[in-house]
Amino acid sequence: MKDPQMDNQNQLQEEKERLIRCLKKSVKHLMEESVTKKTVHEESSNVSAVCSSVDNCLQAGLRRRSLGLFKTNSSSALLQKISKECGEAFAVLRRIEELEKVGRS
């Protein structure tokens, strides 16, 4: 006799793996577009696909990021990396630092 709890856990794990594969595929398509077109417009279907995939992952409870590109799981590390070339990210990073200073006081 099958254990219903184990079946449910297996189904959840399979769904999470499917969502991650879908996200990776969406990111790959977006990266390919950026290489071939040298720019990606915010209204690109590939941008929408990545956003949709991220949303699906978050709704399924997939929130942690394995160590990878930035060797850390910190959102601030990502902000620091992109703030070198993106003024908006730099402004957000500075604002976070200001708020952290106020919080310590």
N, CA and C atoms as a LAMMPS dump frame, in Angstrom:
ITEM: TIMESTEP
0
ITEM: NUMBER OF ATOMS
315
ITEM: BOX BOUNDS ff ff ff
-5.0000000000000000e+02 5.0000000000000000e+02
-5.0000000000000000e+02 5.0000000000000000e+02
-5.0000000000000000e+02 5.0000000000000000e+02
ITEM: ATOMS id mol type element x y z
1 1 1 N 0.839 -1.185 0
2 1 2 C 0 0 0
3 1 3 C 0.887 1.253 0
4 2 1 N 0.527 2.209 -0.82
5 2 2 C 1.312 3.431 -0.933
6 2 3 C 0.996 4.389 0.199
7 3 1 N 2.026 5.077 0.623
8 3 2 C 1.872 6.094 1.664
9 3 3 C 1.439 7.404 0.991
10 4 1 N 0.219 7.912 1.277
11 4 2 C -0.256 9.141 0.633
12 4 3 C 0.64 10.351 0.913
13 5 1 N 1.237 10.384 2.094
14 5 2 C 2.104 11.51 2.437
15 5 3 C 3.359 11.489 1.563
16 6 1 N 3.926 10.317 1.33
17 6 2 C 5.113 10.196 0.475
18 6 3 C 4.771 10.559 -0.962
19 7 1 N 3.604 10.115 -1.435
20 7 2 C 3.172 10.462 -2.785
21 7 3 C 3.045 11.969 -2.931
22 8 1 N 2.467 12.618 -1.929
23 8 2 C 2.303 14.064 -1.957
24 8 3 C 3.658 14.776 -1.973
25 9 1 N 4.593 14.289 -1.148
26 9 2 C 5.926 14.885 -1.112
27 9 3 C 6.641 14.703 -2.446
28 10 1 N 6.492 13.527 -3.045
29 10 2 C 7.11 13.275 -4.353
30 10 3 C 6.524 14.183 -5.42
31 11 1 N 5.214 14.38 -5.37
32 11 2 C 4.56 15.258 -6.336
33 11 3 C 5.036 16.693 -6.167
34 12 1 N 5.161 17.143 -4.915
35 12 2 C 5.652 18.498 -4.667
36 12 3 C 7.084 18.667 -5.162
37 13 1 N 7.917 17.675 -4.909
38 13 2 C 9.308 17.738 -5.356
39 13 3 C 9.383 17.757 -6.883
40 14 1 N 8.589 16.943 -7.539
41 14 2 C 8.556 16.918 -9.007
42 14 3 C 8.079 18.253 -9.559
43 15 1 N 7.085 18.85 -8.916
44 15 2 C 6.576 20.147 -9.361
45 15 3 C 7.643 21.228 -9.205
46 16 1 N 8.36 21.218 -8.086
47 16 2 C 9.43 22.19 -7.877
48 16 3 C 10.534 22.021 -8.907
49 17 1 N 10.89 20.8 -9.205
50 17 2 C 11.916 20.543 -10.218
51 17 3 C 11.451 21.02 -11.589
52 18 1 N 10.169 20.804 -11.893
53 18 2 C 9.617 21.266 -13.172
54 18 3 C 9.664 22.787 -13.254
55 19 1 N 9.311 23.451 -12.156
56 19 2 C 9.342 24.917 -12.126
57 19 3 C 10.762 25.453 -12.312
58 20 1 N 11.717 24.81 -11.691
59 20 2 C 13.111 25.241 -11.826
60 20 3 C 13.596 25.029 -13.263
61 21 1 N 13.245 23.893 -13.865
62 21 2 C 13.622 23.661 -15.268
63 21 3 C 13.016 24.716 -16.176
64 22 1 N 11.76 25.054 -15.925
65 22 2 C 11.068 26.073 -16.717
66 22 3 C 11.756 27.433 -16.563
67 23 1 N 12.138 27.765 -15.331
68 23 2 C 12.829 29.03 -15.08
69 23 3 C 14.173 29.058 -15.799
70 24 1 N 14.925 27.984 -15.703
71 24 2 C 16.224 27.917 -16.378
72 24 3 C 16.065 28.062 -17.885
73 25 1 N 15.051 27.428 -18.438
74 25 2 C 14.799 27.518 -19.878
75 25 3 C 14.444 28.951 -20.271
76 26 1 N 13.619 29.613 -19.462
77 26 2 C 13.234 30.999 -19.74
78 26 3 C 14.448 31.926 -19.685
79 27 1 N 15.298 31.717 -18.693
80 27 2 C 16.502 32.539 -18.565
81 27 3 C 17.425 32.303 -19.76
82 28 1 N 17.536 31.059 -20.177
83 28 2 C 18.384 30.734 -21.334
84 28 3 C 17.893 31.475 -22.579
85 29 1 N 16.584 31.463 -22.81
86 29 2 C 16.028 32.164 -23.965
87 29 3 C 16.284 33.668 -23.876
88 30 1 N 16.152 34.214 -22.689
89 30 2 C 16.406 35.642 -22.497
90 30 3 C 17.876 35.966 -22.765
91 31 1 N 18.76 35.124 -22.286
92 31 2 C 20.186 35.338 -22.526
93 31 3 C 20.51 35.232 -24.011
94 32 1 N 19.9 34.284 -24.702
95 32 2 C 20.121 34.139 -26.137
96 32 3 C 19.637 35.381 -26.884
97 33 1 N 18.497 35.908 -26.463
98 33 2 C 17.986 37.132 -27.093
99 33 3 C 18.945 38.295 -26.871
100 34 1 N 19.473 38.401 -25.656
101 34 2 C 20.377 39.516 -25.366
102 34 3 C 21.662 39.424 -26.174
103 35 1 N 22.115 38.212 -26.448
104 35 2 C 23.334 38.028 -27.246
105 35 3 C 23.071 38.341 -28.715
106 36 1 N 21.955 37.867 -29.238
107 36 2 C 21.69 38.048 -30.663
108 36 3 C 21.255 39.463 -30.999
109 37 1 N 20.496 40.097 -30.121
110 37 2 C 19.995 41.44 -30.407
111 37 3 C 20.806 42.542 -29.745
112 38 1 N 21.729 42.176 -28.875
113 38 2 C 22.575 43.117 -28.132
114 38 3 C 21.803 43.959 -27.125
115 39 1 N 20.505 43.813 -27.091
116 39 2 C 19.676 44.523 -26.112
117 39 3 C 18.371 43.759 -25.954
118 40 1 N 17.741 43.923 -24.827
119 40 2 C 16.453 43.263 -24.587
120 40 3 C 15.47 44.333 -24.148
121 41 1 N 14.394 44.462 -24.873
122 41 2 C 13.361 45.438 -24.522
123 41 3 C 12.513 44.882 -23.39
124 42 1 N 12.074 45.766 -22.512
125 42 2 C 11.306 45.314 -21.341
126 42 3 C 9.992 44.656 -21.711
127 43 1 N 9.499 44.882 -22.92
128 43 2 C 8.244 44.264 -23.347
129 43 3 C 8.465 42.965 -24.118
130 44 1 N 9.696 42.468 -24.1
131 44 2 C 10.02 41.221 -24.777
132 44 3 C 9.241 40.067 -24.15
133 45 1 N 8.816 39.143 -24.986
134 45 2 C 8.107 37.964 -24.47
135 45 3 C 9.018 37.138 -23.575
136 46 1 N 10.327 37.19 -23.826
137 46 2 C 11.266 36.448 -22.981
138 46 3 C 11.355 37.055 -21.582
139 47 1 N 11.27 38.359 -21.467
140 47 2 C 11.26 39.002 -20.15
141 47 3 C 9.993 38.601 -19.404
142 48 1 N 8.873 38.617 -20.098
143 48 2 C 7.605 38.21 -19.486
144 48 3 C 7.655 36.758 -19.036
145 49 1 N 8.288 35.899 -19.843
146 49 2 C 8.384 34.483 -19.493
147 49 3 C 9.228 34.282 -18.232
148 50 1 N 10.342 35.02 -18.126
149 50 2 C 11.177 34.904 -16.929
150 50 3 C 10.407 35.388 -15.703
151 51 1 N 9.734 36.521 -15.829
152 51 2 C 8.958 37.044 -14.699
153 51 3 C 7.869 36.065 -14.279
154 52 1 N 7.211 35.478 -15.24
155 52 2 C 6.162 34.509 -14.941
156 52 3 C 6.748 33.276 -14.246
157 53 1 N 7.892 32.819 -14.729
158 53 2 C 8.541 31.653 -14.115
159 53 3 C 8.972 31.948 -12.684
160 54 1 N 9.53 33.128 -12.464
161 54 2 C 9.943 33.515 -11.109
162 54 3 C 8.72 33.575 -10.201
163 55 1 N 7.648 34.169 -10.698
164 55 2 C 6.417 34.262 -9.911
165 55 3 C 5.9 32.87 -9.545
166 56 1 N 5.902 31.954 -10.501
167 56 2 C 5.451 30.587 -10.229
168 56 3 C 6.323 29.906 -9.182
169 57 1 N 7.627 30.121 -9.271
170 57 2 C 8.544 29.529 -8.289
171 57 3 C 8.282 30.096 -6.896
172 58 1 N 8.092 31.388 -6.805
173 58 2 C 7.836 32.008 -5.507
174 58 3 C 6.522 31.529 -4.914
175 59 1 N 5.505 31.384 -5.752
176 59 2 C 4.211 30.903 -5.269
177 59 3 C 4.297 29.463 -4.765
178 60 1 N 5.229 28.703 -5.324
179 60 2 C 5.403 27.313 -4.894
180 60 3 C 6.318 27.203 -3.68
181 61 1 N 6.808 28.348 -3.211
182 61 2 C 7.646 28.335 -2.019
183 61 3 C 9.128 28.187 -2.302
184 62 1 N 9.522 28.288 -3.549
185 62 2 C 10.947 28.21 -3.899
186 62 3 C 11.552 29.598 -3.738
187 63 1 N 12.217 29.819 -2.629
188 63 2 C 12.745 31.143 -2.345
189 63 3 C 14.254 31.169 -2.203
190 64 1 N 14.831 30.094 -1.791
191 64 2 C 16.275 30.083 -1.596
192 64 3 C 16.979 29.904 -2.917
193 65 1 N 18.127 30.49 -2.979
194 65 2 C 18.94 30.43 -4.184
195 65 3 C 20.215 29.679 -3.835
196 66 1 N 20.558 28.72 -4.636
197 66 2 C 21.803 28.011 -4.38
198 66 3 C 22.966 28.919 -4.763
199 67 1 N 24.086 28.699 -4.141
200 67 2 C 25.255 29.514 -4.455
201 67 3 C 25.601 29.291 -5.915
202 68 1 N 25.818 30.375 -6.604
203 68 2 C 26.091 30.252 -8.023
204 68 3 C 26.896 31.421 -8.523
205 69 1 N 26.284 32.185 -9.366
206 69 2 C 26.959 33.259 -10.072
207 69 3 C 27.714 34.206 -9.162
208 70 1 N 27.129 34.601 -8.039
209 70 2 C 27.755 35.595 -7.174
210 70 3 C 28.375 34.986 -5.923
211 71 1 N 28.367 33.649 -5.818
212 71 2 C 28.956 32.94 -4.682
213 71 3 C 28.35 33.368 -3.349
214 72 1 N 27.135 33.824 -3.379
215 72 2 C 26.405 34.192 -2.176
216 72 3 C 24.921 34.101 -2.485
217 73 1 N 24.1 33.989 -1.473
218 73 2 C 22.661 33.927 -1.708
219 73 3 C 21.995 35.244 -1.341
220 74 1 N 22.765 36.309 -1.311
221 74 2 C 22.273 37.592 -0.851
222 74 3 C 21.763 38.457 -2.004
223 75 1 N 20.608 39.052 -1.804
224 75 2 C 20.088 39.998 -2.794
225 75 3 C 20.969 41.235 -2.87
226 76 1 N 21.551 41.602 -1.749
227 76 2 C 22.423 42.783 -1.766
228 76 3 C 23.66 42.524 -2.607
229 77 1 N 24.135 41.288 -2.656
230 77 2 C 25.277 40.962 -3.517
231 77 3 C 24.91 41.165 -4.982
232 78 1 N 23.699 40.772 -5.336
233 78 2 C 23.229 40.992 -6.703
234 78 3 C 23.122 42.489 -6.988
235 79 1 N 22.572 43.24 -6.049
236 79 2 C 22.479 44.692 -6.22
237 79 3 C 23.856 45.324 -6.387
238 80 1 N 24.804 44.895 -5.582
239 80 2 C 26.155 45.437 -5.681
240 80 3 C 26.756 45.14 -7.044
241 81 1 N 26.519 43.959 -7.543
242 81 2 C 27.073 43.564 -8.839
243 81 3 C 26.498 44.41 -9.973
244 82 1 N 25.182 44.588 -9.98
245 82 2 C 24.582 45.317 -11.1
246 82 3 C 24.618 46.83 -10.919
247 83 1 N 24.872 47.305 -9.689
248 83 2 C 24.883 48.752 -9.444
249 83 3 C 26.048 49.445 -10.138
250 84 1 N 27.04 48.667 -10.548
251 84 2 C 28.187 49.252 -11.254
252 84 3 C 27.786 49.816 -12.608
253 85 1 N 26.716 49.245 -13.185
254 85 2 C 26.298 49.684 -14.511
255 85 3 C 24.86 50.18 -14.555
256 86 1 N 24.171 50.119 -13.437
257 86 2 C 22.759 50.511 -13.411
258 86 3 C 22.54 51.539 -12.301
259 87 1 N 22.248 52.759 -12.695
260 87 2 C 22.055 53.834 -11.735
261 87 3 C 20.935 53.581 -10.748
262 88 1 N 19.853 52.966 -11.219
263 88 2 C 18.726 52.684 -10.339
264 88 3 C 19.119 51.693 -9.252
265 89 1 N 19.875 50.668 -9.632
266 89 2 C 20.334 49.696 -8.646
267 89 3 C 21.281 50.352 -7.638
268 90 1 N 22.121 51.264 -8.122
269 90 2 C 23.037 51.992 -7.236
270 90 3 C 22.241 52.823 -6.229
271 91 1 N 21.192 53.496 -6.702
272 91 2 C 20.363 54.312 -5.812
273 91 3 C 19.666 53.442 -4.763
274 92 1 N 19.166 52.298 -5.161
275 92 2 C 18.512 51.389 -4.215
276 92 3 C 19.519 50.903 -3.178
277 93 1 N 20.718 50.546 -3.629
278 93 2 C 21.761 50.081 -2.72
279 93 3 C 22.122 51.154 -1.7
280 94 1 N 22.274 52.382 -2.145
281 94 2 C 22.596 53.495 -1.233
282 94 3 C 21.469 53.708 -0.229
283 95 1 N 20.232 53.622 -0.68
284 95 2 C 19.088 53.823 0.205
285 95 3 C 19.036 52.721 1.274
286 96 1 N 19.308 51.499 0.871
287 96 2 C 19.339 50.388 1.829
288 96 3 C 20.406 50.631 2.882
289 97 1 N 21.577 51.064 2.438
290 97 2 C 22.659 51.347 3.382
291 97 3 C 22.271 52.461 4.351
292 98 1 N 21.588 53.489 3.851
293 98 2 C 21.125 54.579 4.724
294 98 3 C 20.142 54.053 5.769
295 99 1 N 19.206 53.227 5.333
296 99 2 C 18.216 52.678 6.248
297 99 3 C 18.852 51.753 7.287
298 100 1 N 19.86 50.996 6.872
299 100 2 C 20.565 50.143 7.833
300 100 3 C 21.286 50.961 8.882
301 101 1 N 21.859 52.098 8.482
302 101 2 C 22.543 52.98 9.435
303 101 3 C 21.552 53.565 10.439
304 102 1 N 20.397 53.981 9.943
305 102 2 C 19.36 54.532 10.82
306 102 3 C 18.865 53.461 11.783
307 103 1 N 18.738 52.232 11.289
308 103 2 C 18.265 51.125 12.125
309 103 3 C 19.218 50.777 13.253
310 104 1 N 20.495 50.977 13.022
311 104 2 C 21.502 50.687 14.052
312 104 3 C 21.535 51.76 15.122
313 105 1 N 21.095 52.956 14.779
314 105 2 C 21.157 54.093 15.725
315 105 3 C 20.108 54.016 16.796
